Amino acid sequence: MDSYPATPHVVVGTGRIARHFAGRSGLRLLDRPGDPPPIVEILWWHEQREHDEAHRWLRRIVERAARRSDRALELPGPPG
């Protein structure tokens, strides 16, 4: 995704958010017409920042969040 204003359209497409907002503002839940490609997030930094303490901290935070996200995908969703 190359555009911040497009974010709500992507987020609303997720089941968790869509169920929360279903019935509000004319939002309808529809089956998707196929399997969209996965969204891949990449963290880049300049080699000069490899040992920068703030960058190292941020990379650790992002890595932990990615691991939690991966584990969450393995868990069954809530019933209903």
N, CA, C and O atoms as a DFTB+ gen file, in Angstrom:
320 C
 N C O
     1  1       0.856      -1.161       0.000
     2  2       0.000       0.000       0.000
     3  2       0.901       1.223       0.000
     4  3       1.783       1.357       0.848
     5  1       0.677       2.093      -0.937
     6  2       1.520       3.267      -1.083
     7  2       0.857       4.550      -0.611
     8  3       1.415       5.632      -0.793
     9  1      -0.326       4.451      -0.007
    10  2      -1.059       5.661       0.311
    11  2      -1.721       5.544       1.682
    12  3      -2.515       4.634       1.919
    13  1      -1.389       6.468       2.580
    14  2      -2.019       6.476       3.887
    15  2      -3.539       6.621       3.804
    16  3      -4.244       5.942       4.550
    17  1      -4.078       7.487       2.920
    18  2      -5.535       7.605       2.841
    19  2      -6.227       6.299       2.438
    20  3      -7.425       6.146       2.676
    21  1      -5.504       5.368       1.842
    22  2      -6.109       4.089       1.456
    23  2      -6.241       3.140       2.651
    24  3      -6.950       2.138       2.556
    25  1      -5.584       3.427       3.756
    26  2      -5.575       2.528       4.910
    27  2      -6.969       2.125       5.387
    28  3      -7.196       0.934       5.603
    29  1      -7.911       3.050       5.563
    30  2      -9.242       2.613       6.031
    31  2      -9.887       1.580       5.113
    32  3     -10.596       0.689       5.580
    33  1      -9.646       1.696       3.825
    34  2     -10.243       0.743       2.899
    35  2      -9.639      -0.643       3.063
    36  3     -10.333      -1.645       2.895
    37  1      -8.361      -0.709       3.387
    38  2      -7.708      -1.992       3.614
    39  2      -8.142      -2.569       4.957
    40  3      -8.446      -3.758       5.055
    41  1      -8.171      -1.733       5.986
    42  2      -8.525      -2.200       7.327
    43  2      -9.977      -2.656       7.382
    44  3     -10.286      -3.679       7.994
    45  1     -10.862      -1.906       6.750
    46  2     -12.272      -2.288       6.759
    47  2     -12.447      -3.644       6.084
    48  3     -13.409      -4.354       6.374
    49  1     -11.546      -4.009       5.202
    50  2     -11.616      -5.298       4.536
    51  2     -11.294      -6.475       5.433
    52  3     -11.499      -7.621       5.032
    53  1     -10.796      -6.228       6.640
    54  2     -10.488      -7.326       7.540
    55  2     -11.740      -7.726       8.307
    56  3     -12.574      -6.879       8.628
    57  1     -11.867      -8.993       8.596
    58  2     -13.046      -9.502       9.285
    59  2     -13.289      -8.879      10.636
    60  3     -14.427      -8.562      10.983
    61  1     -12.236      -8.700      11.400
    62  2     -12.395      -8.175      12.760
    63  2     -12.994      -6.772      12.740
    64  3     -13.940      -6.491      13.476
    65  1     -12.458      -5.902      11.915
    66  2     -12.952      -4.533      11.836
    67  2     -14.311      -4.498      11.145
    68  3     -15.210      -3.774      11.574
    69  1     -14.460      -5.271      10.089
    70  2     -15.715      -5.260       9.333
    71  2     -16.879      -5.684      10.218
    72  3     -17.947      -5.073      10.173
    73  1     -16.680      -6.730      11.026
    74  2     -17.772      -7.176      11.912
    75  2     -18.135      -6.088      12.917
    76  3     -19.304      -5.911      13.258
    77  1     -17.122      -5.362      13.387
    78  2     -17.363      -4.298      14.357
    79  2     -18.220      -3.182      13.758
    80  3     -19.096      -2.637      14.430
    81  1     -17.966      -2.849      12.499
    82  2     -18.658      -1.739      11.866
    83  2     -19.840      -2.172      11.000
    84  3     -20.504      -1.328      10.397
    85  1     -20.108      -3.471      10.932
    86  2     -21.224      -3.937      10.102
    87  2     -22.516      -3.258      10.547
    88  3     -22.795      -3.153      11.741
    89  1     -23.282      -2.811       9.595
    90  2     -24.542      -2.154       9.891
    91  2     -24.406      -0.656      10.137
    92  3     -25.415       0.036      10.275
    93  1     -23.201      -0.149      10.194
    94  2     -22.980       1.281      10.392
    95  2     -22.555       1.903       9.069
    96  3     -21.820       1.284       8.300
    97  1     -22.990       3.057       8.815
    98  2     -22.573       3.836       7.641
    99  2     -22.750       3.076       6.331
   100  3     -22.006       3.308       5.378
   101  1     -23.716       2.181       6.273
   102  2     -23.996       1.481       5.030
   103  2     -22.999       0.399       4.671
   104  3     -23.008      -0.088       3.541
   105  1     -22.139       0.007       5.598
   106  2     -21.167      -1.041       5.327
   107  2     -21.873      -2.389       5.244
   108  3     -22.660      -2.743       6.122
   109  1     -21.585      -3.135       4.183
   110  2     -22.113      -4.482       4.033
   111  2     -20.950      -5.448       3.948
   112  3     -19.906      -5.123       3.382
   113  1     -21.126      -6.636       4.508
   114  2     -20.097      -7.665       4.426
   115  2     -20.394      -8.555       3.228
   116  3     -21.486      -9.110       3.109
   117  1     -19.417      -8.685       2.349
   118  2     -19.553      -9.512       1.162
   119  2     -18.392     -10.486       1.098
   120  3     -17.310     -10.208       1.616
   121  1     -18.616     -11.629       0.463
   122  2     -17.510     -12.554       0.238
   123  2     -16.545     -11.926      -0.755
   124  3     -16.959     -11.289      -1.724
   125  1     -15.268     -12.111      -0.508
   126  2     -14.297     -11.554      -1.450
   127  2     -14.293     -12.395      -2.726
   128  3     -14.583     -13.591      -2.691
   129  1     -13.966     -11.771      -3.837
   130  2     -14.046     -12.466      -5.119
   131  2     -12.850     -13.369      -5.406
   132  3     -12.723     -13.855      -6.530
   133  1     -11.994     -13.605      -4.468
   134  2     -10.825     -14.457      -4.656
   135  2      -9.883     -14.277      -3.491
   136  3     -10.228     -13.636      -2.499
   137  1      -8.716     -14.830      -3.603
   138  2      -7.724     -14.680      -2.540
   139  2      -6.759     -13.556      -2.900
   140  3      -5.994     -13.675      -3.857
   141  1      -6.793     -12.472      -2.142
   142  2      -5.865     -11.379      -2.439
   143  2      -4.441     -11.799      -2.082
   144  3      -4.246     -12.666      -1.229
   145  1      -3.462     -11.201      -2.716
   146  2      -2.080     -11.526      -2.354
   147  2      -1.805     -11.052      -0.932
   148  3      -2.434     -10.102      -0.465
   149  1      -0.885     -11.694      -0.248
   150  2      -0.582     -11.269       1.128
   151  2       0.052      -9.885       1.136
   152  3       0.716      -9.479       0.183
   153  1      -0.170      -9.180       2.227
   154  2       0.461      -7.877       2.416
   155  2       1.804      -8.132       3.099
   156  3       1.861      -8.784       4.141
   157  1       2.856      -7.627       2.524
   158  2       4.197      -7.824       3.061
   159  2       4.727      -6.474       3.535
   160  3       4.785      -5.511       2.771
   161  1       5.106      -6.423       4.789
   162  2       5.694      -5.211       5.348
   163  2       7.197      -5.419       5.452
   164  3       7.654      -6.488       5.856
   165  1       7.957      -4.409       5.092
   166  2       9.406      -4.502       5.107
   167  2       9.971      -3.294       5.852
   168  3       9.529      -2.164       5.643
   169  1      10.930      -3.537       6.706
   170  2      11.595      -2.470       7.441
   171  2      12.992      -2.286       6.845
   172  3      13.794      -3.220       6.823
   173  1      13.270      -1.087       6.368
   174  2      14.559      -0.771       5.753
   175  2      15.265       0.271       6.606
   176  3      14.621       1.115       7.228
   177  1      16.587       0.208       6.632
   178  2      17.367       1.249       7.272
   179  2      18.744       1.306       6.623
   180  3      19.225       0.332       6.044
   181  1      19.354       2.463       6.738
   182  2      20.688       2.668       6.162
   183  2      21.714       1.981       7.045
   184  3      21.565       1.942       8.266
   185  1      22.750       1.443       6.430
   186  2      23.775       0.714       7.190
   187  2      24.431       1.587       8.262
   188  3      24.941       1.068       9.255
   189  1      24.421       2.908       8.068
   190  2      24.975       3.795       9.096
   191  2      24.164       3.727      10.385
   192  3      24.664       4.076      11.454
   193  1      22.930       3.285      10.287
   194  2      22.055       3.219      11.466
   195  2      22.030       1.824      12.109
   196  3      21.281       1.589      13.058
   197  1      22.841       0.916      11.596
   198  2      22.851      -0.468      12.090
   199  2      23.047      -0.535      13.605
   200  3      22.388      -1.324      14.282
   201  1      23.943       0.283      14.133
   202  2      24.257       0.224      15.562
   203  2      23.661       1.384      16.350
   204  3      23.950       1.535      17.537
   205  1      22.840       2.200      15.712
   206  2      22.171       3.303      16.393
   207  2      21.180       2.717      17.403
   208  3      20.329       1.902      17.046
   209  1      21.297       3.135      18.650
   210  2      20.483       2.528      19.714
   211  2      18.977       2.711      19.481
   212  3      18.198       1.795      19.743
   213  1      18.570       3.870      18.998
   214  2      17.143       4.104      18.738
   215  2      16.638       3.194      17.614
   216  3      15.535       2.654      17.697
   217  1      17.438       3.028      16.580
   218  2      17.034       2.144      15.481
   219  2      16.994       0.689      15.932
   220  3      16.095      -0.061      15.551
   221  1      17.964       0.297      16.739
   222  2      17.960      -1.080      17.254
   223  2      16.711      -1.324      18.093
   224  3      16.101      -2.390      17.999
   225  1      16.326      -0.351      18.910
   226  2      15.119      -0.468      19.723
   227  2      13.889      -0.627      18.822
   228  3      13.061      -1.511      19.042
   229  1      13.779       0.236      17.808
   230  2      12.629       0.168      16.907
   231  2      12.574      -1.183      16.183
   232  3      11.500      -1.772      16.058
   233  1      13.702      -1.668      15.716
   234  2      13.715      -2.955      15.026
   235  2      13.273      -4.080      15.950
   236  3      12.564      -4.987      15.513
   237  1      13.675      -4.041      17.219
   238  2      13.226      -5.067      18.179
   239  2      11.716      -4.995      18.382
   240  3      11.042      -6.024      18.429
   241  1      11.189      -3.784      18.500
   242  2       9.741      -3.613      18.681
   243  2       8.987      -4.165      17.473
   244  3       8.004      -4.889      17.628
   245  1       9.445      -3.823      16.280
   246  2       8.786      -4.295      15.056
   247  2       8.887      -5.814      14.958
   248  3       7.918      -6.473      14.583
   249  1      10.032      -6.369      15.286
   250  2      10.207      -7.828      15.230
   251  2       9.255      -8.527      16.200
   252  3       8.630      -9.524      15.839
   253  1       9.138      -8.018      17.418
   254  2       8.205      -8.622      18.393
   255  2       6.762      -8.537      17.903
   256  3       6.004      -9.499      18.019
   257  1       6.389      -7.392      17.359
   258  2       5.024      -7.232      16.854
   259  2       4.760      -8.206      15.714
   260  3       3.677      -8.785      15.631
   261  1       5.734      -8.391      14.841
   262  2       5.564      -9.327      13.728
   263  2       5.416     -10.751      14.233
   264  3       4.598     -11.507      13.708
   265  1       6.177     -11.127      15.225
   266  2       6.053     -12.481      15.796
   267  2       4.683     -12.682      16.417
   268  3       4.066     -13.730      16.226
   269  1       4.195     -11.685      17.166
   270  2       2.855     -11.798      17.773
   271  2       1.798     -11.911      16.686
   272  3       0.852     -12.689      16.803
   273  1       1.966     -11.133      15.638
   274  2       1.009     -11.173      14.533
   275  2       1.001     -12.544      13.879
   276  3      -0.066     -13.075      13.570
   277  1       2.179     -13.127      13.662
   278  2       2.264     -14.465      13.078
   279  2       1.581     -15.493      13.967
   280  3       0.875     -16.369      13.468
   281  1       1.781     -15.399      15.268
   282  2       1.143     -16.341      16.199
   283  2      -0.370     -16.145      16.191
   284  3      -1.120     -17.119      16.250
   285  1      -0.818     -14.905      16.120
   286  2      -2.252     -14.625      16.122
   287  2      -2.929     -15.249      14.904
   288  3      -4.082     -15.674      14.986
   289  1      -2.226     -15.306      13.780
   290  2      -2.802     -15.905      12.587
   291  2      -3.009     -17.399      12.743
   292  3      -3.845     -17.984      12.054
   293  1      -2.261     -18.025      13.637
   294  2      -2.364     -19.463      13.857
   295  2      -3.517     -19.821      14.801
   296  3      -3.952     -20.973      14.834
   297  1      -4.007     -18.858      15.556
   298  2      -5.060     -19.128      16.536
   299  2      -6.428     -19.102      15.871
   300  3      -6.654     -18.324      14.945
   301  1      -7.346     -19.954      16.341
   302  2      -8.701     -19.881      15.791
   303  2      -9.376     -18.593      16.213
   304  3      -9.102     -18.071      17.294
   305  1     -10.240     -18.086      15.384
   306  2     -10.965     -16.862      15.673
   307  2     -12.055     -17.101      16.713
   308  3     -12.358     -18.243      17.058
   309  1     -12.641     -16.008      17.209
   310  2     -13.704     -16.140      18.198
   311  2     -14.939     -16.794      17.566
   312  3     -15.192     -16.620      16.374
   313  1     -15.701     -17.538      18.358
   314  2     -16.905     -18.175      17.813
   315  2     -17.936     -17.137      17.386
   316  3     -17.984     -16.029      17.921
   317  1     -18.751     -17.513      16.423
   318  2     -19.849     -16.647      16.020
   319  2     -19.524     -15.905      14.821
   320  3     -20.343     -15.123      14.338
